[in-house]
Amino acid sequence: MELFEWTLFLLIVLLIGVLFFSQMSATWDVYCKMVLFYGWIVVMIILVPPWVALIRGSRVENLKILCFMLRQIRYLLGVKITVQGSENLNTKGPYMVVANHQSILDILGIAEVLPDHCMILSKKELKYMGLMGIVCWLCKFILLDRNNKRSARETMDHMTRTVLQQNLRVWVYPEGTRNRMATLRPFKRGVFAVAVKAQIPIIPVVTSYYQQPLNLKDGQRPFFCRDKWIIQILPKIETRGLGPEDVPALADSTQKLMLDTFNEINEHVVLEKSSRE
């Protein structure tokens, strides 16, 4: 119980400190909110996994509990997320969610729209990041060794079997790495090969460009991400009847569709911001 009490005490001190220092200047506001975000993640990882592991064990559904916790920090950061097309995630049966990847802040978007019974495909390095490794076990993350082609292929085959046998969904980032530019990288084809092999539909999820550099010029208020996001969930893309030879075209057409959507919702965010000013 002492660990819980000390963690709760540190969280209260953190919140009070952020509220105090964030009023000192715009720059302090930025760094205080960054501390708040990462501090919340650390506290959440310390407090939640032990209790969930004790009561529920390792289950895909445990990710929903973490998502609930993550949604609370969004309000404290002042981030407003508008979700469009959420009905497209109501598709029955297994499917693959493909999303654009900008930074660790993507977890706020995941927390907002994650469908039921959904696994996350991520890099194997998370397994060795202390308490984060426990979270990966607790929520049954699929961890991919990007430096070992044979291991990566075996992981993809295992993911295919698991999705079909357990009627699950899987969330992937086909760009393969974070992208801080206002565009989308070319998509890796491996995840599309999995979707075609399993004959499951693909549902694209596009998050608007939220990167906000620290800029003190022209009186702008700096922040480490924009306060207005749009998440556009597109209709499913069927893979039934497609074969391995169709994978390259499927990856390229999906990337183009998502890039067009990305540019469109970014323009909407800019126009809305201009109208407010």
N, C-alpha and C positions, 0 to 999 in steps of 0.2 A: 504493500500500500504506500510505502514511502516513495517509491519511484513515481507512482501516479500523482501524489501530492506535490512532489518537487516539479514534475513536468507541468502540472496545472499552474503552479506558482510562476514558473518561468514563462509560460504562455501569457499569463496576466501581465507580468512585467514587460514582456515584449509588446503587447498591445498598447499599454500605457506609454511606453517609450516611443512607439511609432506615432501615436496621436500627438505627443508633445513635440517631437523633433520635426514632424512633417509640416508644422506651422511656421517653422523658422525661415524657410525659403523654398523656392521651387525645386532646387537641386536636392535639398534635404528630403523633400517629398518623394522624389524619385527613389533615392536610396533607401528610405524608410520602407517604402512599399516593396522594394526588392527583398529587403530583410524580412518583411512580414510574409511574403510569399514562400521564400525558402525556409523560414522558421516554421511556418505552418506545416510544410511538407515533412520536416524533421519530426515535429511533435506528433503529427498524424501517424508517421511510420513507427514511432516509439510506442504510442498508446494503443492503436487499433489492432495490429497483427497478433499480439499475444492473446488478447481476449477472443478474437475471431478464430484463431487456431485452436484454442481450447474448446470452444463451443461448437464450431462448424467444421474444423479441419480444412484440408485443401480442396477448394471447389471453385469452379469458374464463376459462380454467382457471387462470390465474395467481392469481386471487383465492383459490384453495385454499391456495397457499403463504403468503399473508398471513394467512389464517385459522389456519394452523398456528402462526405466530408469535404471534398474538393469544391463542391458547389458553394459552400459557405464562404470560402476565401475569395471567390469571385465578387461577392457583394462587398466585402471589405476593401477590395482593390478598386471598386467603382467600375468594373467591366460589365457592359451590357451586351448580351449575346442574343441576336435575333435568329431563330431557326426557321428555315423555309423548306417545305417538302418533307416534313417529318413522317407523313403518312407512307412514304416510300419504304420506310424501315419496317412496316407492318407485314412485309412479305413472309409467308409461312415457309418453314423448312430452313435448311442450311443455306447460307450465302456468304459472300466475301465483301467486306467494306473496304474500299480503297480510298485513302485520304491523302491530301497534301501535307507535308511536314515542314514546319518552320522553326520551332524551338521547343524547349521543355514546357512552355506555356500551352502547347497543344493539349496537354492533359485537361485543361479547363474545357476545351471543346469536347473531348471524349466524355468527360463527366456530364456534359449537357445532353448528349444524344446517344450514348452507348446503348445498343439494343440488348434485349435479354439474351442470356446464354451465349455470351460473346467472349472469345479469347483474344489476346493481343499477341501479335508477332513482333518480336523485338530482338535486339542484338544480345549475344551471349554475355557480353561484358557486364550487363546488369547483374548477373548472377554473383559477381565478385564485389559488388558495391555495398558491402556490409548489410545493413538492415533491408536494403532494396532487394537483396537476394531472397530474403524471407518473404517479401511481398510477391515476388515472382512465383515462388513455390505456392504461396497461399492462394493466389488467383489463377494458378496454372497457366502462366505465360508460356508461349512457345518461343524458345530462345535459339537464335540462328547464329552459327559460327560463320561469319562472312569471309574468313581467311582460309577456310577449309572446304573446298568444293564438294568433296565426298560427304562430309558431315552435313553440309547444308542441304545436299540432295536427300539424304536420309531423313533430315528434319522435315523437309517438304513432303516426303512420302508419308511420314508419320502424321503430319498435320492433315493430309488428305483423308487418311483412314479415320482419324479421330473426328473430324468434322462430319463425315458421313455416318459413322457408327453411333455417335452421340447426338446427332441432329443439332450441331452447334453452328455458330457464326464466327467469323474471324476478322479482326481489324488489322489491316496492313498499310504500310507506307511504301508504295512502289517506287518512290524516288530513291530509296535506299539510305538516305542521310538527310540531315537537316539542311534547309535551304533558306537563307536569310534574304534572298533577293526577291523582288516583286515579280516572280514568274514561277514556272514549274520546270524542274529538271526532266530529262527523258526518263521514262519508266523502265525499271528492271522487268524482265519478262518472266522470271521464275514464278511469281505469285499468279500470273495469268495462266501459266502452264498448269498450276495446281487447280485453278478454277475450271479450266477446260477438261482436265483429267477427271475431276469430280463431277463435271457437268452441273455446276451450281452457278446461279446468277451472281453478277457483280453489281454492287450499289456504290456509285461514286459519292463521296462526301467532300465538299469544297469549303474551306474556311478562308475568308477574306484576309488580305495582307494586314497583319496587325503589328508588324515590327515598327517601333518608334524610336529612332536614335535620340540620344541625349543632345538636345539642341537648345542652347541658351540665347541664340540670336533672335532679334526681332521680337523680343518679349514673349516668345512661345513658351508654354508650360511643358517642360520635358517629362517624359514618362517612358518606362521600359516596354510598354505596349499601348496600343490605342485603346480608348475606352469604349469603342463601338465596334463590334464584330458582327459579321453575317456568316451563318453556316447554311449552305445550300445543299440539300440532299436530293440527288437526281434520281430519276426512275431507273429501275434495274435494267441491266444489260444481260440478256440471255446468252448462255454458252452452249445450250443443248444443241447437239448436232455438229458442233465445231470439233476440229481435230488439231493435233500438234502443229500442223502447217499453218493454221489460222492464228496462232499465238502472237506472232510479231504484229500483224495487222490489228489484232484486238488491243494489244498494249498501246500502239500508236494512236488508234482512234479514240481510246479512252483518255489518253493524255491530252489530245487535242480538245476533246469535249470538256474536260475539266479545266484546261487552260482558258478556253473561251468563257466558261462560267466564272472563273477566277477574275478575269479582267472585267467582266460585266458587274459583278457584285462589288469589286473595288471602286469602280466608277460611281456606283450608287452610294457607297460609304462617303466618298469625297464630296459628292453633290449634297448629301444630307448634312455633312459637316459645314460646307459653305453656306447653306441656307440658315443654319443655326447662328453662324457668325454675322 
